[in-house]
Amino acid sequence: MNPLVGIIQFPGSNCEYETEKAARFYGLNTRILRWNESVETLSHVDAYILPGGFSYQDRVRAGALAAKLPLFDIIQASNEKGKPILGICNGCQILAETGLLNPVSNTPNLEVALGPNQTQDSLCGFICDWVYVKPMRPKENKWTCLFEESDCLPIPINHAEGRFVLSESAQKTYASHTHFVYCDAMGHVCPESNPNGSFANLAGLSNPFGNILGMMPHPERASFIKQIPTWLISPFSDMKRHFSQVNGPWEKLFLSLKASL
């Protein structure tokens, strides 16, 4: 039987079905699982995706309430077994709140937070836009092993609290693990390509053992060429204009997981 990828549906999730559609298109065996399924059901999963949305209406702060669910005893036990875990947008915020998105060690310590978006010293509110990111050290993570550092990938962001804030110890260690950074259309990492004031242009971050990845942009919304705007400066926009293929820029995320299971 094919390994099973569980997509966890929280109260307030709104990206679970499009995430499942993308994952299935690229050959993964998936099932949407509610946050309160039985321990047996939630444990017998080979990989987990925490999708985007607004779990518990982002009360207190994004991801804070979902992170306190009994589910995360199971997720932590699965992490200790090396099972792949991906958090997208709200899922990334939840991972940060649990302490699992920790670049210092594989223990659930709070070393990473997602703060309100800001430009320089001013808060800028909710951002819904297309950006570009590039992977750093992609071969060291189960979710990114098929990417190359030369990749420059268009992707949408939709968040109000997407600014990565790292502890001093995390700031010293994050660069030695897989991460995504915001860049411009040519792949240059610069302050101008940072949409939300995130530390070091961070768009996504791995744990030290390469089985966990949290990212604020939405790969499921850029998994097919039809989703890519033609106005972007990208080879993928050219492909859309010429109807040359179906697969989008983020197929490698799902194919990387498939290759790792």
Backbone as CSV, one residue per row, in Angstrom:
resi,resn,N_x,N_y,N_z,CA_x,CA_y,CA_z,C_x,C_y,C_z
1,MET,0.829,-1.195,0.000,0.000,0.000,0.000,0.867,1.249,0.000
2,ASN,0.466,2.262,-0.756,1.236,3.495,-0.801,1.250,4.175,0.557
3,PRO,2.378,4.808,0.926,2.411,5.571,2.174,1.295,6.612,2.194
4,LEU,0.741,6.852,3.377,-0.395,7.761,3.523,0.059,9.120,4.053
5,VAL,-0.372,10.172,3.370,-0.116,11.540,3.814,-1.406,12.083,4.425
6,GLY,-1.362,12.416,5.697,-2.526,12.961,6.380,-2.519,14.483,6.319
7,ILE,-3.581,15.057,5.786,-3.736,16.512,5.743,-4.693,16.875,6.872
8,ILE,-4.195,17.573,7.871,-4.950,17.801,9.099,-5.878,19.002,8.937
9,GLN,-7.146,18.764,9.163,-8.169,19.804,9.050,-8.509,20.324,10.448
10,PHE,-8.179,21.585,10.682,-8.508,22.244,11.942,-9.785,23.059,11.772
11,PRO,-10.453,23.428,12.847,-11.543,24.395,12.735,-10.990,25.720,12.186
12,GLY,-11.403,26.088,10.994,-10.878,27.296,10.369,-9.905,27.043,9.234
13,SER,-9.528,25.792,8.983,-8.705,25.491,7.808,-9.480,25.855,6.549
14,ASN,-8.783,26.343,5.523,-9.483,26.616,4.257,-8.670,26.246,3.025
15,CYS,-7.559,25.539,3.228,-6.722,25.160,2.086,-6.518,23.658,1.987
16,GLU,-7.260,22.894,2.786,-6.995,21.460,2.819,-7.350,20.759,1.516
17,TYR,-8.417,21.203,0.842,-8.843,20.503,-0.368,-7.940,20.825,-1.562
18,GLU,-7.515,22.071,-1.696,-6.603,22.374,-2.800,-5.217,21.775,-2.548
19,THR,-4.829,21.664,-1.267,-3.574,20.984,-0.943,-3.658,19.512,-1.322
20,GLU,-4.781,18.893,-0.997,-4.957,17.482,-1.347,-4.970,17.286,-2.860
21,LYS,-5.611,18.188,-3.581,-5.669,18.062,-5.040,-4.278,18.090,-5.645
22,ALA,-3.437,19.016,-5.176,-2.071,19.104,-5.695,-1.274,17.860,-5.328
23,ALA,-1.364,17.434,-4.079,-0.600,16.268,-3.636,-0.999,15.011,-4.407
24,ARG,-2.302,14.831,-4.624,-2.753,13.650,-5.362,-2.340,13.697,-6.826
25,PHE,-2.357,14.885,-7.404,-1.962,15.011,-8.807,-0.532,14.525,-9.010
26,TYR,0.317,14.775,-8.024,1.719,14.373,-8.134,1.996,13.006,-7.512
27,GLY,0.940,12.221,-7.333,1.119,10.811,-7.028,1.126,10.416,-5.574
28,LEU,0.747,11.322,-4.669,0.719,10.982,-3.253,-0.649,10.429,-2.853
29,ASN,-0.622,9.509,-1.932,-1.838,8.934,-1.362,-2.221,9.775,-0.152
30,THR,-3.339,10.473,-0.207,-3.683,11.428,0.843,-5.044,11.127,1.465
31,ARG,-5.210,11.687,2.651,-6.512,11.642,3.317,-6.629,12.866,4.208
32,ILE,-7.736,13.577,4.126,-7.991,14.701,5.018,-8.500,14.150,6.347
33,LEU,-7.811,14.499,7.428,-8.119,13.991,8.762,-8.472,15.153,9.681
34,ARG,-9.562,15.029,10.400,-9.933,16.068,11.352,-8.982,16.046,12.550
35,TRP,-8.840,17.203,13.179,-7.931,17.356,14.301,-8.264,16.435,15.477
36,ASN,-9.529,15.960,15.558,-9.958,15.165,16.705,-10.239,13.707,16.351
37,GLU,-9.610,13.230,15.272,-9.702,11.804,14.937,-9.068,10.977,16.069
38,SER,-9.279,9.688,16.037,-8.722,8.812,17.071,-7.196,8.795,16.999
39,VAL,-6.597,8.477,18.126,-5.137,8.363,18.191,-4.639,7.333,17.181
40,GLU,-5.352,6.232,17.071,-4.950,5.182,16.120,-4.940,5.702,14.691
41,THR,-5.996,6.434,14.310,-6.084,6.958,12.953,-4.976,7.969,12.680
42,LEU,-4.767,8.883,13.606,-3.775,9.944,13.408,-2.342,9.414,13.474
43,SER,-2.139,8.328,14.204,-0.786,7.779,14.348,-0.352,6.976,13.132
44,HIS,-1.310,6.333,12.454,-0.977,5.470,11.331,-0.941,6.262,10.027
45,VAL,-0.158,7.306,10.044,0.045,8.175,8.892,1.543,8.285,8.679
46,ASP,1.978,8.311,7.433,3.411,8.319,7.138,4.000,9.716,6.992
47,ALA,3.148,10.705,6.756,3.586,12.095,6.666,2.381,12.978,6.961
48,TYR,2.652,14.197,7.400,1.579,15.115,7.778,1.740,16.442,7.041
49,ILE,0.613,17.008,6.624,0.587,18.382,6.122,-0.419,19.162,6.958
50,LEU,0.027,20.280,7.520,-0.856,21.204,8.223,-1.133,22.347,7.254
51,PRO,-2.352,22.448,6.728,-2.632,23.389,5.644,-2.895,24.805,6.154
52,GLY,-3.085,25.707,5.198,-3.351,27.093,5.524,-4.788,27.330,5.940
53,GLY,-5.018,28.521,6.452,-6.346,28.907,6.892,-6.275,29.818,8.100
54,PHE,-7.266,29.729,8.954,-7.341,30.572,10.141,-7.837,29.716,11.305
55,SER,-7.000,28.783,11.747,-7.432,27.868,12.803,-7.871,28.658,14.035
56,TYR,-9.039,28.287,14.533,-9.621,28.949,15.706,-9.657,30.467,15.533
57,GLN,-9.874,30.908,14.314,-10.035,32.318,13.957,-8.813,33.162,14.308
58,ASP,-7.645,32.523,14.433,-6.415,33.238,14.817,-6.554,33.950,16.165
59,ARG,-7.409,33.424,17.015,-7.575,34.043,18.335,-6.289,33.943,19.153
60,VAL,-6.062,34.901,19.976,-4.830,35.127,20.739,-3.732,35.567,19.776
61,ARG,-3.326,34.671,18.917,-2.431,34.954,17.787,-2.490,33.739,16.874
62,ALA,-2.047,33.906,15.644,-2.190,32.852,14.646,-1.502,31.562,15.098
63,GLY,-2.248,30.470,15.109,-1.714,29.152,15.429,-1.648,28.813,16.894
64,ALA,-1.895,29.789,17.774,-1.662,29.575,19.202,-2.598,28.531,19.803
65,LEU,-3.874,28.563,19.466,-4.820,27.628,20.068,-4.682,26.227,19.483
66,ALA,-4.521,26.139,18.170,-4.359,24.820,17.543,-3.140,24.090,18.096
67,ALA,-2.094,24.834,18.432,-0.851,24.229,18.925,-1.021,23.549,20.277
68,LYS,-2.124,23.839,20.984,-2.348,23.253,22.306,-3.185,21.974,22.246
69,LEU,-3.572,21.555,21.065,-4.425,20.381,20.926,-3.676,19.087,21.287
70,PRO,-4.376,18.072,21.817,-3.748,16.767,22.090,-3.116,16.142,20.847
71,LEU,-3.609,16.524,19.681,-3.040,16.038,18.420,-1.524,16.156,18.400
72,PHE,-0.978,17.203,19.013,0.453,17.438,18.879,1.313,16.545,19.752
73,ASP,0.724,15.795,20.665,1.458,14.710,21.296,1.765,13.636,20.251
74,ILE,0.794,13.390,19.373,0.978,12.413,18.291,1.976,12.942,17.271
75,ILE,1.851,14.223,16.928,2.770,14.826,15.949,4.200,14.795,16.479
76,GLN,4.376,15.106,17.764,5.720,15.077,18.339,6.293,13.666,18.326
77,ALA,5.474,12.675,18.657,5.946,11.286,18.609,6.317,10.891,17.181
78,SER,5.547,11.379,16.208,5.849,11.095,14.801,7.124,11.805,14.373
79,ASN,7.345,13.005,14.881,8.581,13.731,14.602,9.790,12.953,15.107
80,GLU,9.667,12.389,16.304,10.783,11.617,16.870,11.094,10.378,16.042
81,LYS,10.110,9.909,15.272,10.335,8.773,14.366,10.840,9.228,13.000
82,GLY,10.959,10.540,12.798,11.459,11.068,11.541,10.425,11.206,10.450
83,LYS,9.143,11.131,10.796,8.107,11.276,9.773,8.107,12.714,9.228
84,PRO,7.903,12.872,7.915,7.868,14.222,7.329,6.639,15.000,7.802
85,ILE,6.856,16.273,8.133,5.784,17.156,8.596,5.947,18.499,7.894
86,LEU,4.894,18.947,7.229,4.917,20.229,6.515,3.822,21.133,7.064
87,GLY,4.165,22.372,7.360,3.185,23.380,7.747,3.175,24.508,6.737
88,ILE,2.002,24.800,6.170,1.854,25.847,5.164,1.058,27.000,5.760
89,CYS,1.611,28.191,5.765,0.959,29.410,6.243,0.455,29.215,7.672
90,ASN,-0.842,29.053,7.894,-1.315,28.829,9.252,-0.694,27.569,9.855
91,GLY,-0.447,26.576,9.010,0.243,25.377,9.482,1.649,25.677,9.947
92,CYS,2.324,26.598,9.277,3.658,27.036,9.691,3.579,27.765,11.031
93,GLN,2.575,28.613,11.176,2.385,29.330,12.437,2.123,28.363,13.589
94,ILE,1.346,27.318,13.307,1.071,26.311,14.331,2.356,25.585,14.727
95,LEU,3.164,25.180,13.744,4.427,24.499,14.042,5.335,25.373,14.897
96,ALA,5.372,26.670,14.588,6.188,27.582,15.386,5.689,27.633,16.822
97,GLU,4.369,27.674,16.991,3.787,27.757,18.326,4.025,26.480,19.143
98,THR,4.114,25.347,18.479,4.377,24.087,19.193,5.845,23.951,19.582
99,GLY,6.712,24.736,18.947,8.139,24.591,19.166,8.796,23.584,18.248
100,LEU,8.003,22.948,17.382,8.571,21.942,16.480,9.382,22.568,15.354
101,LEU,9.121,23.830,15.045,9.865,24.501,13.987,11.099,25.142,14.622
102,ASN,11.986,24.296,15.047,13.118,24.712,15.869,14.418,24.392,15.137
103,PRO,15.153,25.400,14.647,16.392,25.117,13.918,17.577,24.833,14.821
104,VAL,17.378,24.917,16.141,18.485,24.708,17.073,18.640,23.240,17.426
105,SER,17.531,22.569,17.704,17.553,21.147,18.063,16.218,20.536,17.677
106,ASN,16.109,19.227,17.845,14.858,18.546,17.503,13.969,18.387,18.739
107,THR,14.001,19.380,19.607,13.143,19.390,20.780,12.149,20.546,20.656
108,PRO,10.958,20.421,21.242,9.918,21.445,21.056,10.141,22.695,21.911
109,ASN,11.177,23.442,21.593,11.443,24.713,22.273,10.997,25.863,21.382
110,LEU,10.524,26.940,21.999,10.048,28.088,21.236,11.227,28.959,20.828
111,GLU,11.747,28.683,19.634,12.877,29.433,19.104,12.475,30.300,17.905
112,VAL,11.257,30.068,17.395,10.783,30.752,16.181,9.367,31.254,16.425
113,ALA,9.088,32.470,15.971,7.731,33.015,16.038,7.414,33.685,14.712
114,LEU,6.123,33.857,14.441,5.665,34.576,13.255,4.968,35.849,13.730
115,GLY,5.602,36.993,13.461,5.065,38.263,13.913,4.262,38.960,12.833
116,PRO,3.592,40.063,13.194,2.827,40.840,12.212,3.732,41.386,11.101
117,ASN,3.197,41.412,9.895,3.953,41.948,8.758,4.335,43.398,9.022
118,GLN,5.524,43.763,8.606,5.915,45.158,8.714,6.912,45.524,7.622
119,THR,6.894,46.774,7.246,7.869,47.332,6.320,8.664,48.365,7.086
120,GLN,9.974,48.150,7.190,10.829,48.961,8.050,10.252,48.948,9.469
121,ASP,9.762,50.070,9.978,9.258,50.112,11.345,7.742,50.228,11.420
122,SER,7.058,50.063,10.279,5.608,50.251,10.255,4.898,48.941,9.943
123,LEU,3.851,48.641,10.705,3.029,47.478,10.412,2.299,47.709,9.098
124,CYS,2.175,46.669,8.289,1.556,46.837,6.972,0.337,45.951,6.758
125,GLY,-0.124,45.236,7.797,-1.366,44.498,7.695,-1.278,43.255,6.822
126,PHE,-2.457,42.794,6.385,-2.561,41.567,5.596,-1.984,41.778,4.195
127,ILE,-1.198,40.814,3.729,-0.597,40.875,2.397,-1.121,39.720,1.559
128,CYS,-1.638,40.011,0.393,-2.060,39.012,-0.587,-1.387,39.378,-1.899
129,ASP,-0.353,38.640,-2.274,0.442,39.031,-3.435,1.269,37.840,-3.912
130,TRP,1.826,37.987,-5.104,2.774,37.002,-5.616,4.191,37.473,-5.319
131,VAL,5.042,36.530,-4.917,6.440,36.825,-4.608,7.303,35.742,-5.257
132,TYR,8.598,35.842,-5.053,9.542,34.825,-5.527,10.352,34.334,-4.333
133,VAL,10.638,33.035,-4.326,11.501,32.478,-3.286,12.523,31.548,-3.926
134,LYS,13.589,31.305,-3.188,14.587,30.327,-3.631,14.965,29.443,-2.447
135,PRO,15.262,28.176,-2.717,15.625,27.248,-1.639,17.113,27.328,-1.328
136,MET,17.445,27.185,-0.073,18.826,27.116,0.382,19.038,25.757,1.057
137,ARG,20.098,25.071,0.670,20.412,23.738,1.195,19.236,22.767,1.029
138,PRO,18.616,22.722,-0.143,17.400,21.914,-0.307,17.621,20.417,-0.184
139,LYS,18.818,19.925,-0.447,19.044,18.478,-0.443,18.967,17.879,0.958
140,GLU,18.897,18.734,1.975,18.944,18.252,3.350,17.560,18.104,3.992
141,ASN,16.510,18.250,3.204,15.160,18.138,3.754,14.314,17.214,2.891
142,LYS,13.458,16.425,3.524,12.629,15.469,2.801,11.615,16.138,1.883
143,TRP,11.250,17.384,2.171,10.254,18.088,1.377,10.861,18.861,0.211
144,THR,12.182,18.954,0.166,12.820,19.812,-0.842,13.975,19.146,-1.579
145,CYS,14.150,17.850,-1.408,15.364,17.192,-1.907,15.514,17.237,-3.432
146,LEU,14.445,17.513,-4.170,14.533,17.587,-5.632,14.709,19.011,-6.151
147,PHE,14.702,19.998,-5.249,14.959,21.379,-5.651,16.455,21.611,-5.842
148,GLU,16.780,22.701,-6.526,18.157,23.162,-6.676,18.267,24.579,-6.117
149,GLU,19.449,24.938,-5.644,19.630,26.290,-5.119,19.488,27.344,-6.210
150,SER,19.614,26.943,-7.451,19.451,27.880,-8.563,17.979,28.159,-8.887
151,ASP,17.053,27.397,-8.297,15.629,27.607,-8.565,15.169,28.969,-8.054
152,CYS,14.359,29.625,-8.855,13.699,30.866,-8.458,12.218,30.668,-8.758
153,LEU,11.406,30.602,-7.709,10.054,30.074,-7.843,8.998,31.112,-7.482
154,PRO,8.046,31.363,-8.374,6.921,32.233,-8.029,5.963,31.516,-7.103
155,ILE,5.351,32.279,-6.183,4.449,31.685,-5.200,3.637,32.797,-4.544
156,PRO,2.380,32.533,-4.193,1.585,33.573,-3.526,1.742,33.542,-2.007
157,ILE,1.612,34.718,-1.392,1.531,34.817,0.061,0.177,35.428,0.423
158,ASN,-0.375,34.959,1.540,-1.663,35.449,2.044,-1.626,35.376,3.562
159,HIS,-1.104,36.400,4.196,-0.988,36.349,5.650,-0.866,37.745,6.245
160,ALA,-1.206,37.831,7.525,-1.013,39.065,8.291,0.117,38.915,9.298
161,GLU,0.395,37.668,9.687,1.468,37.392,10.646,2.444,36.411,10.006
162,GLY,3.280,36.926,9.098,4.187,36.056,8.371,5.649,36.410,8.535
163,ARG,5.941,37.319,9.429,7.322,37.797,9.621,8.052,36.868,10.584
164,PHE,9.034,36.133,10.057,9.825,35.236,10.899,10.655,36.049,11.899
165,VAL,10.514,35.680,13.161,11.311,36.256,14.250,12.019,35.100,14.941
166,LEU,13.347,35.164,15.030,14.137,34.065,15.572,14.855,34.489,16.845
167,SER,14.981,33.549,17.768,15.789,33.777,18.961,17.256,33.930,18.568
168,GLU,18.079,34.394,19.482,19.507,34.567,19.181,20.151,33.245,18.786
169,SER,19.819,32.178,19.491,20.421,30.878,19.155,19.936,30.387,17.807
170,ALA,18.659,30.628,17.480,18.130,30.216,16.179,18.756,31.037,15.049
171,GLN,19.027,32.292,15.301,19.670,33.126,14.287,21.051,32.597,13.926
172,LYS,21.708,31.959,14.861,23.057,31.440,14.622,23.066,30.109,13.882
173,THR,21.921,29.411,13.880,21.918,28.047,13.338,21.046,27.845,12.102
174,TYR,20.090,28.759,11.839,19.109,28.503,10.773,19.775,28.280,9.422
175,ALA,20.873,29.010,9.148,21.478,28.972,7.813,22.135,27.632,7.505
176,SER,22.357,26.817,8.522,22.986,25.510,8.290,21.960,24.435,7.946
177,HIS,20.685,24.809,7.914,19.613,23.875,7.577,18.837,24.398,6.369
178,THR,17.983,23.561,5.819,17.162,23.961,4.685,16.280,25.145,5.047
179,HIS,16.186,26.107,4.139,15.253,27.215,4.325,14.950,27.843,2.973
180,PHE,13.860,28.589,2.922,13.498,29.370,1.742,13.658,30.843,2.065
181,VAL,14.119,31.603,1.082,14.251,33.050,1.256,13.519,33.769,0.135
182,TYR,12.954,34.919,0.471,12.338,35.775,-0.534,13.430,36.397,-1.392
183,CYS,13.191,36.431,-2.694,14.152,36.985,-3.635,13.400,37.769,-4.704
184,ASP,14.139,38.401,-5.609,13.473,39.066,-6.728,13.336,38.096,-7.899
185,ALA,12.808,38.560,-8.998,12.528,37.687,-10.140,13.785,37.064,-10.734
186,MET,14.938,37.680,-10.470,16.202,37.156,-10.983,16.900,36.244,-9.968
187,GLY,16.278,36.066,-8.804,16.873,35.210,-7.785,17.795,35.920,-6.827
188,HIS,17.833,37.257,-6.881,18.687,38.016,-5.973,17.968,38.247,-4.649
189,VAL,18.651,37.953,-3.554,18.087,38.161,-2.224,18.492,39.552,-1.743
190,CYS,17.512,40.403,-1.530,17.793,41.795,-1.187,16.667,42.327,-0.309
191,PRO,16.904,43.425,0.403,15.840,43.982,1.254,14.571,44.298,0.483
192,GLU,14.700,44.717,-0.763,13.539,45.090,-1.567,12.640,43.899,-1.892
193,SER,13.188,42.681,-1.807,12.393,41.484,-2.122,11.749,40.868,-0.888
194,ASN,11.921,41.508,0.256,11.351,41.022,1.512,9.987,41.668,1.714
195,PRO,8.888,40.930,1.576,7.565,41.555,1.590,7.017,41.894,2.967
196,ASN,7.580,41.277,4.021,6.937,41.401,5.330,7.880,41.694,6.494
197,GLY,9.141,42.034,6.197,10.101,42.324,7.254,10.672,41.106,7.929
198,SER,10.515,39.942,7.317,10.985,38.693,7.904,12.498,38.702,8.102
199,PHE,12.957,38.158,9.225,14.387,38.062,9.503,15.099,37.353,8.357
200,ALA,16.159,37.973,7.851,17.000,37.379,6.804,16.201,36.951,5.573
201,ASN,15.099,37.642,5.280,14.255,37.324,4.124,13.625,35.939,4.205
202,LEU,13.505,35.375,5.406,13.026,34.003,5.537,11.568,33.865,5.115
203,ALA,11.328,32.875,4.252,9.980,32.501,3.841,9.606,31.121,4.356
204,GLY,10.610,30.313,4.709,10.374,28.956,5.192,11.595,28.454,5.930
205,LEU,11.391,27.473,6.796,12.469,27.029,7.670,12.297,25.555,8.020
206,SER,13.433,24.863,8.118,13.464,23.435,8.452,13.960,23.228,9.873
207,ASN,13.655,22.059,10.428,14.320,21.640,11.656,15.675,21.034,11.305
208,PRO,16.540,20.743,12.296,17.891,20.256,11.986,17.946,18.904,11.292
209,PHE,16.916,18.068,11.479,16.963,16.712,10.958,16.293,16.558,9.601
210,GLY,15.763,17.647,9.066,15.281,17.642,7.695,13.979,16.918,7.444
211,ASN,13.191,16.673,8.489,11.884,16.041,8.275,10.735,17.044,8.431
212,ILE,11.007,18.205,9.035,9.981,19.222,9.235,10.304,20.446,8.394
213,LEU,9.271,21.009,7.778,9.412,22.256,7.029,8.187,23.109,7.283
214,GLY,8.413,24.357,7.645,7.332,25.319,7.765,7.561,26.449,6.783
215,MET,6.529,26.809,6.026,6.676,27.893,5.051,5.417,28.738,5.023
216,MET,5.603,30.055,4.940,4.462,30.957,4.913,3.814,31.067,3.536
217,PRO,4.531,31.087,2.433,3.861,31.087,1.113,3.093,29.790,0.871
218,HIS,2.217,29.828,-0.137,1.300,28.719,-0.415,1.726,27.930,-1.661
219,PRO,2.446,26.821,-1.514,2.851,26.039,-2.694,1.686,25.383,-3.413
220,GLU,0.622,25.041,-2.685,-0.522,24.399,-3.338,-1.213,25.343,-4.316
221,ARG,-0.989,26.633,-4.174,-1.591,27.613,-5.072,-0.679,27.969,-6.244
222,ALA,0.412,27.236,-6.363,1.317,27.417,-7.501,1.837,26.066,-7.967
223,SER,0.970,25.069,-7.880,1.346,23.709,-8.255,1.004,23.363,-9.694
224,PHE,0.183,24.216,-10.328,-0.220,24.000,-11.715,0.039,25.275,-12.512
225,ILE,0.412,25.103,-13.756,0.696,26.261,-14.613,-0.505,27.190,-14.710
226,LYS,-1.704,26.655,-14.706,-2.898,27.496,-14.838,-3.037,28.484,-13.687
227,GLN,-2.360,28.244,-12.567,-2.453,29.145,-11.421,-1.493,30.332,-11.515
228,ILE,-0.546,30.276,-12.427,0.520,31.280,-12.482,0.077,32.490,-13.296
229,PRO,0.160,33.711,-12.751,-0.203,34.902,-13.534,0.749,35.100,-14.712
230,THR,0.213,35.530,-15.812,1.064,35.753,-16.992,1.913,37.005,-16.856
231,TRP,1.574,37.895,-15.925,2.336,39.135,-15.784,3.614,38.974,-14.968
232,LEU,3.787,37.816,-14.330,5.020,37.601,-13.571,6.223,37.495,-14.500
233,ILE,7.370,37.893,-14.007,8.625,37.686,-14.737,9.150,36.312,-14.346
234,SER,8.827,35.315,-15.142,9.179,33.942,-14.798,9.011,33.048,-16.016
235,PRO,9.886,32.060,-16.166,9.684,31.074,-17.234,8.338,30.366,-17.127
236,PHE,7.803,30.262,-15.905,6.514,29.585,-15.725,5.372,30.413,-16.309
237,SER,5.519,31.725,-16.314,4.525,32.569,-16.982,4.575,32.371,-18.487
238,ASP,5.781,32.213,-19.025,5.921,31.928,-20.457,5.263,30.596,-20.804
239,MET,5.448,29.613,-19.933,4.827,28.302,-20.174,3.313,28.418,-20.201
240,LYS,2.763,29.243,-19.317,1.310,29.413,-19.310,0.835,30.087,-20.589
241,ARG,1.560,31.102,-21.039,1.163,31.809,-22.258,1.158,30.885,-23.464
242,HIS,2.061,29.898,-23.446,2.181,28.997,-24.584,1.520,27.634,-24.337
243,PHE,0.842,27.494,-23.199,0.145,26.246,-22.883,1.053,25.034,-23.064
244,SER,2.300,25.182,-22.601,3.287,24.145,-22.908,3.295,22.987,-21.915
245,GLN,2.698,23.163,-20.726,2.666,22.058,-19.777,1.625,22.346,-18.697
246,VAL,1.326,21.314,-17.922,0.353,21.430,-16.830,1.061,21.650,-15.496
247,ASN,2.187,20.964,-15.299,2.878,20.998,-14.017,3.398,22.392,-13.698
248,GLY,3.220,22.811,-12.447,3.641,24.128,-12.013,4.962,24.108,-11.266
249,PRO,5.404,25.273,-10.778,6.724,25.387,-10.159,6.886,24.608,-8.862
250,TRP,5.768,24.263,-8.191,5.907,23.606,-6.897,5.640,22.106,-6.947
251,GLU,5.687,21.536,-8.139,5.571,20.077,-8.229,6.701,19.385,-7.468
252,LYS,7.880,20.032,-7.413,9.035,19.404,-6.764,8.808,19.178,-5.273
253,LEU,7.971,19.995,-4.650,7.697,19.813,-3.223,7.029,18.466,-2.993
254,PHE,6.008,18.176,-3.781,5.264,16.931,-3.606,6.058,15.730,-4.119
255,LEU,6.805,15.927,-5.202,7.638,14.835,-5.708,8.804,14.529,-4.760
256,SER,9.306,15.564,-4.063,10.362,15.344,-3.066,9.839,14.461,-1.944
257,LEU,8.636,14.762,-1.468,8.066,13.911,-0.412,7.865,12.495,-0.918
258,LYS,7.335,12.361,-2.127,7.105,11.027,-2.696,8.396,10.240,-2.772
259,ALA,9.479,10.905,-3.131,10.778,10.231,-3.230,11.338,9.876,-1.851
260,SER,10.887,10.581,-0.829,11.428,10.374,0.527,10.669,9.326,1.314
261,LEU,9.461,8.985,0.890,8.650,8.019,1.647,8.987,6.573,1.285
